Amino acid sequence: MSAGLAPALTGYRPMNGSFAAYQREQSRIARRRLYPLTAFYTTYSLIVALLGLRSAHQWIGMAFYLAGIPVWRLVEYLFHRCVLHGRFLQERLDPLHWEHHERPFDGWHISGELKDILPLFFVAAPFSFLFPVYTLPTLLAGVMQSYVGEKWLHYFLHFGRFRNRYFRHLKRYHLYQHSPRGMENGYGITSGFWDLVFRTQYPKPVRKSLSESDGSSIRIRKMTRSEASKLFHDRFTKR
């Protein structure tokens, strides 16, 4: 993979104009889709977190809020692996995720929208208040804020150009998952911890190359539409 990280995945070109112009436009589309989601869940998270901190058990509330980070990382991993790359995708979400693999810089497929998990949220949030505010409600608030953070991290993994070494490693690790060889592993976005636990990390030679400062020994070929579709469908026929 090249030092710029994106060029190996830029096989898709717009009909008119440069790829850089296309990428800037798709970046704006992706951001606009994230703003309502961010405003809604961040507002909810902050209100509940403040309620937890103002309770008689503020330290417990803080612990539950921070516990939302590892809880979300597990949810993120399981959702990515079992739903977006699982049988449920073929039956319900087919237009959403495999097209993201086909066109990794398409702003309409970088992330979901506010409405996507609202039904689940409107069940989980009232249910959580059956428990003291400094426990399950505060935990859910931490989970939702982590969800917002993951969405923005995913956005930056596709469009960001930060020089931070750890960020560049995360970007290489994630974009490798968009290649035909990487699609069966590397489901963690914010962390590779659960890939390690469930043994879905990339093979050792790949991990070694992805950990290098420029990732020059890893070449990622962009998938065609038919390849992306076939890889998903093959997973279902094997089951």
N, C-alpha and C positions, 0 to 999 in steps of 0.2 A: 504494500500500500504506500502511496506516495506521501511525502511530508505534509502536503496540504490536506490529506485525509479524504477530501471530497472527490478529487479527480477520477479515482478508480471507479466511482459510482455514478459518473456523469454520462453514461451511455445514452440516456434519454436527452433529447434536445428539443426545444420548442420549434415550432414551424418557422417562426420569424425571430430575429434578434439573437443576441448572445446568450450563452448559458448563464453568465453572471447576472444579466438583467432578469432572466427567468427566475433565478434563485432569489433575487431581491424581492420580486413580486410575490413569490410563493411564501417567503418569510413573512411578508406583511399579512398575507391571508391567514397563515398559521397563528400569528399574534392576535389578530382580530377575533379568532375563534376561541382563544384562551382568555381574553379579558373578562367576559361575563362569568365564566367558570371560576376564575381567580377571585373576582370581587365577591361572589356569592359565598363560596366555601371559606374564604379567608375571614369574611365578616362573621360568619357563624362560628368559626374556630376561635376567633379572638373573644367574642362575647362569652362563649362557654368557658374558655380558659380563664377569663377574668372572674367569672362566677366561682370557678373552682378555687382560684387563688384567694378570693375574698371569704371563702368558707372557713370554718373552724379548723379545717385540716388542709391548710394550704400546701404543706410539703408533700402530703399524699397526692393532692391534686396535681402538683408539678410533676411528680413521679409518673402518674398515670398519663399525663399529657406527653411527656417525653417517651413513654413506652409506645406511643402511637407510631413512632418512627420505625422500630423493628417490626411491629405488627404490620404496618403498611408494606414494608419490603417483602414480607412473606406473601401477603395478598397480591402484590404486584407480580411476583414470580409465578404464583399459581395461576393467576388470571392470564398472564401472557402465555404460559405453557399449555394449560389445560383448556382455556377458552379460545383465545385468539389463534392458537396453533392446534386446537383440538377439534373434535367432532362438532361441537356447538357452533364453531365458525362456519362450517359447511352448511349447517341447517338454518342459522339465524343471521350471522354477521358476515357472510361472504363478501359483500361489497366494501367492507371496512378495512380489513387488515391485509389480505393478500395483495390488494392494490397498493398498499403502503410499501410492501416489499418490491412490487413491480416498479413504482415510482417514488423512491425514498425522499425526493425533494418536492413532492406535491403537497402544497400547504393544506389541501382539503383532507389529506389522509395522515398528517403527522400525528394528530391526537384527536380525541373525541370532543364533544361539546357539553355544555352545561346539562342539557336534557338527558344525556346518556345514562347517568346513574341516579337521577332525581327520584325515580320510583323507589329504588332501594334505600336512598337517603331518607325519604319521607316515612319509611317503615322503621329504619334503624334509629333515627334521631328521637322520635317519641318513645320508642321502647327503651332507649338508654336512660331516660329520665325516670324510669321505674326504680332506678338505683340512685344513691346519693350523688349529688352533682360533681363531687370531687373524685368519683370513681369512673364508671362507665361513660357518662356524658363527656367527661374530660378526656378520656381515652379516645373516644370517637372524634372529638375535636382535633386531637393530635394526628389521628389517622387521616382526617380530611385535609389538614394542612400539609401533611406529607404527600398526599395525593396531588395537591396543587404543585408542590415542589417537584415531584416526579414529572409532571406534565411539562413544566418549564425546562427541566433538565433535558428531557427528550427533545424538546424544541432546539435547545442549544447544541445537543449532540449532532443534530442535522445541519444547523445553520451557524453555530458559533465558531469563532476562530481564536479562542483564547490560547495563550502560550503556556498556561499552567500544565506541568507535566502530568499530573494525575488526571486532569480533565482530558488531555489528549489521549491518555491511555483508555479512559472510559469511552471516548469517541471511537477509537480504533476497535475496541472490544464490541461495541454496539453495532458499528457499521459492518463488521465482519459477519454479523448475524443476518445481514441483508444479502449475503452471497449464497449460492446454492449449497456450498459445503458447510456454511456456518448456521444454516437455518434450523438444524436439528438440535442445536445447543445454544448456550449463552442467553438464557431467557431473562436473567436479571438485568435491570436497566440502571438503577441507582447503586447496585452492589452485586458482586459476583458470589456473595456468601452462600446463597441458597443453591446456586449452581454447584458449588463445592459439596454442600450437604447432600443434595440429591443426585450427584454425579452426572451433571449435565454440562460441566465445563468443557471447553474446547480441548482437543488433544494437546498433550504437553508441548510438542514442537510449535503448534499454533500459538499457545499461550506465551511461549518464550519469544516468538517473533513479535507478537502484539505488545509485549512489555518493553521492547527496544525503543530507543528515543525517537526514531523516525518511522519505525514499522516498515522499512524499505523492502524487507524480504517477504512481506505479505502482499499478494496481488489479489484484488477483489474484482471479479467480473460482474458487471451489472446483469441482473436477470431480465429475460424477456417476459412479456405478459404470459405467454404459454408456459414458460418454465415455472413462473411463480404459481400459476394455477395448478400445474401438474404436481408440483411438490406438495401442495396442500392436499390435493385429491388423493395422491398416493398414500398419504398418512391415513386417510379414512378407509381405503380399500384393504389396508393391511390389518385392520382391526376386526 
